[in-house]
Amino acid sequence: MDLSPAMALGLDPDRALDPSAFGQRGAAARRGAAARSGRAVRGAARGVARRPHGGAVGWRREPAREAAPVAFDVAIDLTGLDRVIEYEPADLTLTAECGVTLATLGALLAARGQELPIEGARARAGHARRRARRQHLGGAAGPVRRAARPHPRRTLRARRRDAGALGRQGGEERRGLRHPSPGVRLARRAHGDRRGEPEAAARAGQRASRSSTISRRTGLPTRRPGRPSGASSPRRSPCWRRDAAARAGADFAPRHAAPGAGFAVVVGLEDDAAWVEAQAERVTRALGRPEGRLEGDDVITLWRRIADLDDAPGSRLVFTGAHRTPAALGTLARRASGARARDARARRTPPCRRRSARGARPRRAPRDARVHVHRRSRHRPRHRARVAAPSGR
Amino acid sequence: MAPLGLYYAPDPASQQVSTVGGNVATNAGGPHCLKYGVTFNHVLGVVAVLHDGSPSTLGGEALDLPDFDLAAVITGSEGTLAVVTEICVRLLPKPEAVKTMLFDFTSVEAACLTVSAVIAVGIVPAAMEIMDQHTTQLIEDWLHIGLPTDAAAVLLIEVDGPAVSLPPQVELIAAEAVKQGSRSTRVAKDEAERAAIWRGRKSAFGAYGRTASGFYIMDGVVPRTRLAEALSTVYALCAERGLEAGNVFHAGDGNLHPHVLFDARDPAAQARALDASHEILRMCIRMGGTISGEHGVGIEKRPMMNELFAPEDLATMETLRRAFDPERLLNPGRSCPAAAAAARPRPRSSAG
């Protein structure tokens, strides 16, 4: 094991790990406190490339995904930073180190009837691969319920200054000074304060499959599902293709989904129990009798499964508020059909003629629909005539 | 947006005259940002003109753009990083129903404790505003909207959402308020009454302007759980200097707006008011708060940045500013204190 870069930084060799386990040559991953992380980061001034690393998700798979692993000298293992520093339920704020898992946070908050509305991939307790907070902040992972909840990077409140850390930005106050560099993504490796939320009194998830397809001309369903009145409030309504949904939950997601047969709509409701029931009835009136229904914590489990799908390569998921569903589904359908065509072409190509990952331009993975939405957004005339867009009608 | 059933959530009291660009520059808030967040939470993307005149599109309409979230960096930068020319904001569907409540208390402390108690039971109202007796009296003298002028503090709470979910919330909030000593509960019966209550709240600054020859409005933040302590300190700091103070503020998120009243014709009184205001901001910092809740830093509070942030933190901000504007030509003299500029370039440590 080559520890010379680490030794050059004066790091503790007893804490070094075998870099070969991570599929990297010349890498030394090590656990450590913020001070040690700070030293390693400062080592970049000497030309040492460093790579922050957290809950092991994606680490081992990454070289397989990339045509050529990106070289670096030292991996800074941040999983040792696993303390909850401060939790003030009355202020709805929590400060934790970056290596704390969402499962830990969830258990802590649940005891006080609060929650962090993020369903990170593999966040559930006991999973072999842990997803830590840093990955959510660093990767800005989005929760399934992000249509209604703030995005993680917009719920981040502060990074506390600690020995060797980058510095404090932001604050716990909701109106904290954001000035002039909130550094939401630029200084994200230290602690983060997040705002917990009171937990919902009731949850329900309903699934309805639509046999209709999407019009490629208009981007709307040919038999338009009624818009549930839940659309009048920022409730979340994740939607995804059947093949992806089928992997989300065997007993809930639609089975025997034929490609192109249609799409599934899952409406998630959470809030006051009476409201949830009233909205569920409206959803049923609009979409028909649900083919599946989940309640309580099972809904959270489903969100987590969906979040796992979001993390999987090639999944085609769209998370959207109900008021944006038709337009989002139109985009989804167009991308899905394109991806299917590419997949079919790839299957027809003999293995001997396929490009290898080494020494050739890597074959671009099919973009998921969400990426496509981004690209459309980037190239369309910006920020104009968006008045009619939210309803998609 | 109203005909489409949509609205833009941040609602600063100056919304009749303030522009969306100014709101982005200062990261403006408003009463309802307790539940919905400040401008920063609603800006999806901006088109900004950089220091060299080139336009740049930062952020966008999608929820999860794989960028550095530079739109968030721009928000609240007071024009020191770029000139924002177009803004894409997130719109929300109008809530199905709204309930506005008014509680009166015999002490400001009791009103503040009610705020924390309501949040603690699991309700995040759309807005929670407190007006002290001084403010209430001025507004009532002006508008005659039936505010209880004998109350030491009036607490305005608004909840919104699906109609079926509001009555239980109203009951729970009222119970908490009574538990903390509220003398009466007034729930707006209709939209007209609700509008009148809000007109009173949003006219507070104007009411002060009608009576005082000079008043200095502060903008600081303290943790919500320390509101009562903060207000007592504000009154004491002003009294020590022979000044009068009124308070009307966004209690739900601890955003204080003390009004320090003084005789504008007396330079000594003006100096005392300025001194009191700086002490109030120092108090906010000591309590773990900050020196701006929604109005930015600008010029006046610029020196206080040195007290709020460590030199290393200011240097980090300055590094970012230099990345956008190497010559510091955009809106010079704002927000970043001169000390930060002096601290840049930040020497890299060679320690291993």
Interface residues (C-beta under 8 A of the other chain):
Chain A: A8 L9 G10 R39 R42 G43 A45 R46 E88 P89 A90 D91 L92 G113 Q114 A140 G142 R146 A147 P150 H151 R153 R154 R161 L166 G167 R168 Q169 G171 E172 E173 R174 R175 G176 L177 R178 H179 P180 S181 P182 G183 V184 R185 L186 A187 E197 P198 E199 A231 S232 S233 P234 D271 D272 A274 W275 A278 Q279 F319 H323 R370 V373 H374 S377 R378 R382 H383 R386 V387 A388 P390 S391
Chain B: M1 L4 G5 L6 N27 G29 C33 L34 G37 V38 F40 N41 G45 V47 T57 G60 E61 A62 L63 D64 L65 P66 F68 D69 A72 V73 T75 G76 S77 E78 T80 L81 E86 I87 C88 L91 L92 P93 K94 P95 E96 S116 I119 A120 G122 I123 V124 G161 P162 V164 S165 P168 Q169 V221 V222 P223 R224 T225 H250 D253 G254 N255 G288 G289 T290 I291 S292 G293 E294 G296 V297 L308 F309 A310 E312 D313 T316 M317 L320 R321 S335 C336 R348 S349 S350 A351 G352
